[in-house]
């Protein structure tokens, strides 16, 4: 639960610093509404001046953290194919896959190695 912030606490924080303070950094446990209330109270009494600063912070999602730690989805697929094919390299793909594996093009199934070409 967020703490309260009195105008006196805000004034004391301002007195302890050489210059302006960022209330979000000085009072991270206090909700924006309570900070705004204390700031507005002091401003209405002409005791302080303030400017609102908007700040955006970017944070990684769990999926992005996984990608950063373990590689992209494409890298995982490539590694799985590489390890499944006993070290097959990208340069080996046209020789091995295009001649032996089915290819789907516009709902047609074709396997050139076996001479099959039919609609699904």
DSSP file (Angstrom, degrees, kcal/mol; ACC not computed):
  #  RESIDUE AA STRUCTURE BP1 BP2  ACC     N-H-->O    O-->H-N    N-H-->O    O-->H-N    TCO  KAPPA ALPHA  PHI   PSI    X-CA   Y-CA   Z-CA
    1    1 A X              0   0    0      0, 0.0     2,-0.1     0, 0.0    28,-0.0   0.000 360.0 360.0 360.0 141.4    0.0    0.0    0.0
    2    2 A X        -     0   0    0      1,-0.1    28,-0.2    28,-0.0     2,-0.1  -0.388 360.0-124.6 -71.8 145.2    1.3    3.5   -0.8
    3    3 A X  B     -a   30   0A   0     26,-1.4    28,-0.6     1,-0.1     2,-0.2  -0.361  24.5-106.4 -81.8 165.7    2.5    5.7    1.9
    4    4 A X        -     0   0    0     26,-0.1     2,-0.4    -2,-0.1    -1,-0.1  -0.556  24.6-154.1 -86.7 158.7    1.2    9.2    2.6
    5    5 A X        -     0   0    0     -2,-0.2     2,-0.2    29,-0.1    33,-0.1  -0.955   6.6-158.0-136.3 115.9    3.2   12.3    1.9
    6    6 A X     >  -     0   0    0     -2,-0.4     4,-1.8     1,-0.1     3,-0.2  -0.562  30.4-115.5 -88.2 157.3    2.6   15.5    3.8
    7    7 A X  H  > S+     0   0    0      1,-0.2     4,-2.4     2,-0.2     5,-0.2   0.858 117.7  57.1 -57.0 -34.8    3.5   18.9    2.5
    8    8 A X  H  > S+     0   0    0      2,-0.2     4,-2.5     1,-0.2    -1,-0.2   0.897 104.3  51.1 -64.3 -39.9    6.1   19.2    5.3
    9    9 A X  H  > S+     0   0    0     -3,-0.2     4,-2.1     2,-0.2    -1,-0.2   0.898 110.6  49.4 -63.8 -39.2    7.8   16.0    4.2
   10   10 A X  H  X S+     0   0    0     -4,-1.8     4,-2.1     2,-0.2    -2,-0.2   0.916 110.7  49.6 -65.6 -43.2    8.0   17.4    0.7
   11   11 A X  H  X S+     0   0    0     -4,-2.4     4,-2.3     1,-0.2    -2,-0.2   0.910 109.9  51.3 -61.8 -42.4    9.5   20.6    2.0
   12   12 A X  H  X S+     0   0    0     -4,-2.5     4,-1.6     1,-0.2    -1,-0.2   0.898 108.9  50.8 -61.9 -40.5   12.1   18.8    4.1
   13   13 A X  H  X S+     0   0    0     -4,-2.1     4,-0.7     1,-0.2    -1,-0.2   0.900 110.6  49.3 -64.2 -39.5   13.1   16.7    1.0
   14   14 A X  H >< S+     0   0    0     -4,-2.1     3,-0.7     1,-0.2    -2,-0.2   0.884 109.1  52.3 -66.1 -38.2   13.5   19.9   -1.0
   15   15 A X  H 3< S+     0   0    0     -4,-2.3    -1,-0.2     1,-0.2    -2,-0.2   0.814 105.7  55.2 -67.1 -30.3   15.6   21.5    1.8
   16   16 A X  H 3< S+     0   0    0     -4,-1.6     2,-0.3    -5,-0.2    -1,-0.2   0.636 101.4  70.0 -78.8 -14.8   18.0   18.5    1.9
   17   17 A X  S << S-     0   0    0     -3,-0.7     4,-0.1    -4,-0.7     0, 0.0  -0.760  76.5-135.7-106.3 151.9   18.8   18.7   -1.8
   18   18 A X  S    S-     0   0    0     -2,-0.3     2,-0.2     2,-0.1    -1,-0.1   0.854  85.6  -0.2 -70.1 -36.4   20.8   21.4   -3.6
   19   19 A X  S    S-     0   0    0      1,-0.3    -2,-0.1    -3,-0.0    -3,-0.0  -0.421 106.8 -30.4-133.2-155.6   18.4   21.7   -6.5
   20   20 A X        -     0   0    0     -2,-0.2     2,-0.3     1,-0.1    -1,-0.3  -0.208  55.2-144.6 -64.8 158.8   15.1   20.3   -7.8
   21   21 A X        -     0   0    0     -3,-0.1     2,-0.7    -4,-0.1     3,-0.1  -0.899  13.4-125.1-122.2 154.9   14.1   16.8   -7.0
   22   22 A X    >>  -     0   0    0     -2,-0.3     4,-2.7     1,-0.1     3,-0.9  -0.900  19.0-153.8 -95.4 114.8   12.2   14.2   -9.0
   23   23 A X  H 3> S+     0   0    0     -2,-0.7     4,-2.6     1,-0.3    -1,-0.1   0.822  92.4  59.9 -63.0 -30.6    9.3   13.2   -6.7
   24   24 A X  H 34 S+     0   0    0      1,-0.2    -1,-0.3     2,-0.2     6,-0.1   0.857 113.8  37.5 -65.1 -33.2    9.1    9.7   -8.4
   25   25 A X  H X4 S+     0   0    0     -3,-0.9     3,-0.6     2,-0.1    -2,-0.2   0.855 118.9  47.7 -83.2 -38.0   12.7    9.1   -7.3
   26   26 A X  H 3< S+     0   0    0     -4,-2.7    -2,-0.2     1,-0.3    -3,-0.2   0.825 128.0  24.0 -73.2 -31.6   12.5   10.8   -3.9
   27   27 A X  T ><  +     0   0    0     -4,-2.6     3,-1.4    -5,-0.2    -1,-0.3  -0.514  68.2 156.0-132.8  65.2    9.2    9.1   -2.9
   28   28 A X  T <  S+     0   0    0     -3,-0.6    -1,-0.1     1,-0.3    -2,-0.1   0.774  75.8  55.0 -66.4 -24.7    8.9    5.9   -4.9
   29   29 A X  T 3  S+     0   0    0     -3,-0.1   -26,-1.4   -27,-0.1     2,-0.4   0.556  92.6  87.3 -84.3  -7.4    6.6    4.3   -2.3
   30   30 A X  B <  S-a    3   0A   0     -3,-1.4   -26,-0.1   -28,-0.2    -3,-0.1  -0.771  82.4-116.9 -98.3 136.1    4.1    7.2   -2.5
   31   31 A X     >  -     0   0    0    -28,-0.6     4,-2.1    -2,-0.4     3,-0.2  -0.271  23.0-115.4 -67.4 155.4    1.3    7.1   -5.1
   32   32 A X  H  > S+     0   0    0      1,-0.2     4,-3.0     2,-0.2     5,-0.2   0.882 114.6  56.8 -57.4 -41.0    1.2    9.8   -7.8
   33   33 A X  H  > S+     0   0    0      1,-0.2     4,-1.9     2,-0.2    -1,-0.2   0.894 108.5  45.7 -61.0 -41.6   -2.1   11.2   -6.4
   34   34 A X  H  > S+     0   0    0      2,-0.2     4,-1.9    -3,-0.2    -1,-0.2   0.875 113.8  48.3 -72.2 -37.1   -0.7   11.7   -3.0
   35   35 A X  H  X S+     0   0    0     -4,-2.1     4,-2.7     2,-0.2     5,-0.2   0.937 111.6  50.5 -64.9 -45.9    2.5   13.4   -4.3
   36   36 A X  H  X S+     0   0    0     -4,-3.0     4,-2.8     1,-0.2     5,-0.2   0.879 108.5  53.0 -60.2 -38.9    0.4   15.6   -6.6
   37   37 A X  H  X S+     0   0    0     -4,-1.9     4,-2.1    -5,-0.2    -1,-0.2   0.926 111.4  44.7 -62.8 -46.0   -1.8   16.6   -3.6
   38   38 A X  H  X S+     0   0    0     -4,-1.9     4,-2.0     2,-0.2    -2,-0.2   0.907 115.2  48.4 -65.6 -41.5    1.3   17.6   -1.5
   39   39 A X  H  X S+     0   0    0     -4,-2.7     4,-2.5     1,-0.2    -2,-0.2   0.929 111.9  48.6 -64.5 -45.9    2.8   19.5   -4.5
   40   40 A X  H  X S+     0   0    0     -4,-2.8     4,-2.6    -5,-0.2    -1,-0.2   0.869 108.7  54.5 -63.4 -36.9   -0.4   21.3   -5.3
   41   41 A X  H  X S+     0   0    0     -4,-2.1     4,-1.0    -5,-0.2    -1,-0.2   0.940 112.2  42.9 -61.4 -46.8   -0.9   22.3   -1.6
   42   42 A X  H  <>S+     0   0    0     -4,-2.0     5,-2.8     1,-0.2     6,-0.7   0.867 114.1  51.2 -69.0 -35.8    2.6   23.9   -1.5
   43   43 A X  H ><5S+     0   0    0     -4,-2.5     3,-1.9     1,-0.2    -1,-0.2   0.903 105.0  55.7 -67.1 -40.5    2.2   25.5   -4.9
   44   44 A X  H 3<5S+     0   0    0     -4,-2.6    -1,-0.2     1,-0.3    -2,-0.2   0.781 108.8  48.7 -64.1 -24.6   -1.2   27.1   -3.9
   45   45 A X  T 3<5S-     0   0    0     -4,-1.0    -1,-0.3    -3,-0.2    -2,-0.2   0.313 115.6-119.9 -93.5   7.4    0.6   28.7   -1.0
   46   46 A X  T < 5S+     0   0    0     -3,-1.9    -3,-0.2     2,-0.1    -2,-0.1   0.840  78.6 124.7  56.4  37.8    3.3   29.9   -3.4
   47   47 A X  S   <S+     0   0    0     -5,-2.8     2,-0.3     1,-0.2    -4,-0.2   0.672  72.6  17.5 -96.2 -22.3    6.0   27.9   -1.5
   48   48 A X        -     0   0    0     -6,-0.7     2,-0.4    -9,-0.1    -1,-0.2  -0.942  60.6-144.3-141.9 163.7    7.3   26.0   -4.5
   49   49 A X        +     0   0    0     -2,-0.3     2,-0.3    -3,-0.1    -6,-0.0  -0.962  26.8 176.5-122.4 147.0    7.3   26.0   -8.2
   50   50 A X        -     0   0    0     -2,-0.4     2,-0.4   -30,-0.0    -2,-0.0  -0.985  21.7-152.9-148.7 160.7    7.1   22.8  -10.2
   51   51 A X        -     0   0    0     -2,-0.3     2,-0.4     2,-0.0    -2,-0.0  -0.995  26.6-121.7-131.4 138.9    7.0   21.4  -13.7
   52   52 A X        -     0   0    0     -2,-0.4     2,-0.5     2,-0.0    -2,-0.0  -0.685  26.2-164.4 -81.8 129.5    5.5   18.1  -14.7
   53   53 A X        -     0   0    0     -2,-0.4     2,-0.4     2,-0.0    -2,-0.0  -0.968   7.7-148.6-116.9 121.6    7.9   15.8  -16.4
   54   54 A X        -     0   0    0     -2,-0.5     2,-0.4     2,-0.0    -2,-0.0  -0.739  18.9-176.2 -88.9 138.1    6.6   12.8  -18.3
   55   55 A X        -     0   0    0     -2,-0.4     2,-0.4     2,-0.0    -2,-0.0  -0.998  12.8-158.1-137.9 133.6    8.9    9.9  -18.4
   56   56 A X        -     0   0    0     -2,-0.4     2,-0.5     2,-0.0    -2,-0.0  -0.917   7.5-163.2-110.8 137.5    8.6    6.6  -20.2
   57   57 A X        -     0   0    0     -2,-0.4     2,-0.4     2,-0.0    -2,-0.0  -0.975   8.3-146.8-121.2 131.8   10.5    3.5  -19.1
   58   58 A X        -     0   0    0     -2,-0.5     2,-0.4     2,-0.0    -2,-0.0  -0.797  18.7-179.5 -96.8 137.5   10.9    0.5  -21.3
   59   59 A X        -     0   0    0     -2,-0.4     2,-0.2     0, 0.0    -2,-0.0  -0.990  29.8-109.1-135.4 144.7   11.0   -2.9  -19.6
   60   60 A X        -     0   0    0     -2,-0.4     2,-0.1     4,-0.1    -2,-0.0  -0.472  28.3-131.4 -72.3 140.4   11.5   -6.4  -21.2
   61   61 A X     >  -     0   0    0     -2,-0.2     4,-2.5     1,-0.1     5,-0.2  -0.411  32.7-101.4 -77.8 165.8    8.5   -8.7  -21.2
   62   62 A X  H  > S+     0   0    0      1,-0.2     4,-2.0     2,-0.2     5,-0.1   0.885 126.0  52.4 -56.7 -37.2    9.1  -12.3  -20.0
   63   63 A X  H  > S+     0   0    0      2,-0.2     4,-2.3     1,-0.2    -1,-0.2   0.916 109.5  48.1 -65.1 -42.0    9.2  -13.4  -23.7
   64   64 A X  H  > S+     0   0    0      2,-0.2     4,-2.7     1,-0.2    -2,-0.2   0.877 109.3  53.3 -66.5 -37.2   11.9  -10.7  -24.5
   65   65 A X  H  X S+     0   0    0     -4,-2.5     4,-2.1     2,-0.2    -1,-0.2   0.904 109.6  49.1 -62.0 -40.4   13.9  -11.8  -21.4
   66   66 A X  H  X S+     0   0    0     -4,-2.0     4,-3.2    -5,-0.2     5,-0.3   0.909 111.4  48.8 -64.6 -42.3   13.8  -15.4  -22.7
   67   67 A X  H  X S+     0   0    0     -4,-2.3     4,-2.3     1,-0.2    -2,-0.2   0.913 111.7  49.4 -63.9 -42.5   14.9  -14.3  -26.2
   68   68 A X  H  < S+     0   0    0     -4,-2.7    -1,-0.2     1,-0.2    -2,-0.2   0.883 119.5  38.2 -63.4 -38.0   17.8  -12.2  -24.7
   69   69 A X  H  < S+     0   0    0     -4,-2.1    -2,-0.2    -5,-0.2    -1,-0.2   0.863 133.3  20.0 -80.9 -37.3   18.9  -15.1  -22.5
   70   70 A X  H  < S-     0   0    0     -4,-3.2    -3,-0.2     1,-0.3    -2,-0.2   0.425 108.7-101.8-119.6  -0.5   18.3  -18.0  -25.0
   71   71 A X     <  -     0   0    0     -4,-2.3    -1,-0.3    -5,-0.3    -2,-0.1  -0.167  49.7 -51.8  98.5 164.6   18.2  -16.6  -28.5
   72   72 A X     >  -     0   0    0      1,-0.1     4,-2.0    -4,-0.1     5,-0.1  -0.132  52.0-106.2 -70.5 168.1   15.4  -15.8  -30.9
   73   73 A X  H  > S+     0   0    0      1,-0.2     4,-2.3     2,-0.2     5,-0.2   0.906 123.1  52.1 -61.2 -40.8   12.7  -18.2  -31.9
   74   74 A X  H  > S+     0   0    0      1,-0.2     4,-2.8     2,-0.2    -1,-0.2   0.899 107.5  51.6 -63.2 -40.6   14.4  -18.6  -35.3
   75   75 A X  H  > S+     0   0    0      1,-0.2     4,-2.4     2,-0.2    -1,-0.2   0.877 109.1  50.8 -64.6 -36.9   17.7  -19.4  -33.6
   76   76 A X  H  X S+     0   0    0     -4,-2.0     4,-2.3     2,-0.2    -2,-0.2   0.913 111.8  47.1 -66.2 -42.2   16.0  -22.1  -31.5
   77   77 A X  H  X S+     0   0    0     -4,-2.3     4,-2.7     2,-0.2     5,-0.2   0.935 112.5  49.7 -63.7 -46.0   14.4  -23.7  -34.6
   78   78 A X  H  X S+     0   0    0     -4,-2.8     4,-3.0     1,-0.2    -2,-0.2   0.926 111.6  48.4 -58.7 -45.0   17.7  -23.5  -36.5
   79   79 A X  H  X S+     0   0    0     -4,-2.4     4,-2.6     1,-0.2     5,-0.2   0.890 111.0  50.9 -64.5 -38.6   19.5  -25.2  -33.6
   80   80 A X  H  X S+     0   0    0     -4,-2.3     4,-2.2     2,-0.2    -1,-0.2   0.922 113.7  44.3 -64.4 -43.2   16.9  -27.9  -33.3
   81   81 A X  H  X S+     0   0    0     -4,-2.7     4,-2.1     2,-0.2     7,-0.3   0.925 113.7  51.1 -65.2 -44.5   17.2  -28.6  -37.0
   82   82 A X  H  <>S+     0   0    0     -4,-3.0     5,-2.5    -5,-0.2     6,-0.8   0.924 114.7  41.6 -60.4 -45.9   20.9  -28.5  -36.9
   83   83 A X  H ><5S+     0   0    0     -4,-2.6     3,-1.1     1,-0.2    -1,-0.2   0.850 113.7  53.2 -72.9 -32.3   21.2  -30.9  -34.0
   84   84 A X  H 3<5S+     0   0    0     -4,-2.2    -1,-0.2     1,-0.2    -2,-0.2   0.829 108.9  49.6 -69.7 -30.9   18.4  -33.2  -35.4
   85   85 A X  T 3<5S-     0   0    0     -4,-2.1    -1,-0.2    -5,-0.2    -2,-0.2   0.095 119.8-107.8 -96.9  23.4   20.2  -33.5  -38.7
   86   86 A X  T < 5S-     0   0    0     -3,-1.1    -3,-0.2     1,-0.2    -2,-0.1   0.916  87.1 -31.2  52.1  52.4   23.5  -34.4  -37.0
   87   87 A X  S   <S+     0   0    0     -5,-2.5    -1,-0.2     1,-0.2    -4,-0.2   0.682  85.8 173.1  87.8  18.1   25.2  -31.1  -37.8
   88   88 A X        -     0   0    0     -6,-0.8     2,-0.2    -7,-0.3    -1,-0.2  -0.347  20.1-144.7 -60.3 139.3   23.5  -30.2  -41.0
   89   89 A X    >>  -     0   0    0      1,-0.1     3,-1.5    -4,-0.1     4,-0.6  -0.631  24.1-107.5-103.5 162.9   24.5  -26.7  -42.2
   90   90 A X  G >4 S+     0   0    0      1,-0.3     3,-1.5    -2,-0.2     4,-0.5   0.881 119.8  60.2 -54.9 -40.4   22.3  -24.1  -44.0
   91   91 A X  G 34 S+     0   0    0      1,-0.3     4,-0.4     2,-0.2    -1,-0.3   0.729 101.1  55.5 -63.3 -20.1   24.3  -24.8  -47.2
   92   92 A X  G <> S+     0   0    0     -3,-1.5     4,-2.4     1,-0.2     5,-0.3   0.649  86.0  85.7 -84.1 -16.1   23.1  -28.4  -47.0
   93   93 A X  H <X>S+     0   0    0     -3,-1.5     4,-2.8    -4,-0.6     5,-1.0   0.905  85.4  49.1 -57.4 -50.6   19.4  -27.5  -47.0
   94   94 A X  H  45S+     0   0    0     -4,-0.5     5,-0.5     1,-0.2     4,-0.4   0.903 115.4  45.2 -59.0 -39.7   18.7  -27.2  -50.7
   95   95 A X  H  45S+     0   0    0     -4,-0.4     4,-0.4     3,-0.1    -1,-0.2   0.936 124.7  31.1 -67.7 -47.2   20.4  -30.6  -51.4
   96   96 A X  H  X5S+     0   0    0     -4,-2.4     4,-0.9     3,-0.1    -2,-0.2   0.952 128.8  30.7 -79.9 -51.3   18.7  -32.5  -48.6
   97   97 A X  H  X5S+     0   0    0     -4,-2.8     4,-2.9    -5,-0.3    -3,-0.2   0.912 114.9  51.4 -83.8 -43.6   15.3  -30.8  -48.2
   98   98 A X  H  4<S+     0   0    0     -5,-1.0    14,-0.3    -4,-0.4    -1,-0.2   0.793 117.3  41.4 -68.9 -25.1   14.3  -29.5  -51.6
   99   99 A X  H  4 S+     0   0    0     -5,-0.5    14,-0.4    -4,-0.4    -1,-0.2   0.728 129.5  25.1 -89.3 -22.9   14.9  -32.9  -53.1
  100  100 A X  H  < S+     0   0    0     -4,-0.9     2,-0.3    -3,-0.2    -2,-0.2   0.677 104.9  74.4-116.5 -22.4   13.4  -35.1  -50.4
  101  101 A X  S  < S-     0   0    0     -4,-2.9    11,-0.3    -5,-0.2    12,-0.1  -0.691  80.2-106.2-102.9 148.5   10.9  -33.1  -48.4
  102  102 A X        -     0   0    0     -2,-0.3     2,-0.4     9,-0.1     9,-0.2  -0.410  32.2-154.7 -66.7 145.8    7.3  -32.1  -49.4
  103  103 A X  E     -B  110   0B   0      7,-2.0     7,-1.8    -2,-0.1     2,-0.6  -0.985   5.1-144.6-125.5 134.3    6.8  -28.4  -50.2
  104  104 A X  E     +B  109   0B   0     -2,-0.4     2,-0.4     5,-0.2     5,-0.2  -0.886  24.9 167.8-103.4 116.3    3.5  -26.6  -49.9
  105  105 A X  E >  S-B  108   0B   0      3,-2.0     3,-1.5    -2,-0.6    -2,-0.1  -0.968  71.5 -25.5-130.1 115.4    2.9  -23.9  -52.6
  106  106 A X  T 3  S-     0   0    0     -2,-0.4    -1,-0.1     1,-0.3     3,-0.1   0.898 124.4 -50.6  49.7  50.9   -0.6  -22.4  -53.0
  107  107 A X  T 3  S+     0   0    0      1,-0.2    13,-1.9    12,-0.1     2,-0.4   0.672 112.6 121.1  61.7  21.4   -2.4  -25.4  -51.5
  108  108 A X  E <   -BC 105 119B   0     -3,-1.5    -3,-2.0    11,-0.2     2,-0.6  -0.924  53.5-146.7-109.7 141.7   -0.5  -27.9  -53.8
  109  109 A X  E     +BC 104 118B   0      9,-2.8     9,-2.0    -2,-0.4     2,-0.4  -0.926  22.3 176.3-109.1 124.0    1.6  -30.6  -52.3
  110  110 A X  E     -BC 103 117B   0     -7,-1.8    -7,-2.0    -2,-0.6     2,-0.5  -0.989  20.0-178.6-131.5 134.9    4.6  -31.5  -54.4
  111  111 A X  E >>> - C   0 116B   0      5,-2.4     5,-1.9    -2,-0.4     3,-0.9  -0.888   8.1-171.3-128.2 100.9    7.4  -33.9  -53.7
  112  112 A X  G >45S+     0   0    0     -2,-0.5     3,-0.5   -14,-0.3    -1,-0.1   0.823  81.9  59.6 -65.1 -33.1    9.8  -33.7  -56.6
  113  113 A X  G 345S+     0   0    0    -14,-0.4    -1,-0.3     1,-0.2   -13,-0.1   0.824 115.7  34.8 -65.8 -29.1   11.9  -36.7  -55.5
  114  114 A X  G <45S-     0   0    0     -3,-0.9    -1,-0.2     2,-0.1    -2,-0.2   0.372 108.4-119.2-108.0   3.7    8.9  -39.0  -55.7
  115  115 A X  T <<5 +     0   0    0     -4,-0.7     2,-0.4    -3,-0.5    -3,-0.2   0.776  62.1 146.0  68.8  28.2    7.1  -37.3  -58.7
  116  116 A X  E   < +C  111   0B   0     -5,-1.9    -5,-2.4     2,-0.0     2,-0.3  -0.841  14.2 160.0-103.3 133.7    4.0  -36.4  -56.7
  117  117 A X  E     +C  110   0B   0     -2,-0.4     2,-0.3    -7,-0.2    -7,-0.2  -0.817  18.3 140.9-150.2 106.5    2.1  -33.2  -57.5
  118  118 A X  E     -C  109   0B   0     -9,-2.0    -9,-2.8    -2,-0.3     2,-0.2  -0.976  49.0-103.0-148.2 158.6   -1.6  -32.9  -56.4
  119  119 A X  E      C  108   0B   0     -2,-0.3   -11,-0.2   -11,-0.2   -12,-0.1  -0.544 360.0 360.0 -78.4 146.5   -4.1  -30.5  -54.9
  120  120 A X              0   0    0    -13,-1.9    -1,-0.1    -2,-0.2   -12,-0.1   0.429 360.0 360.0 -87.9 360.0   -5.0  -30.8  -51.2
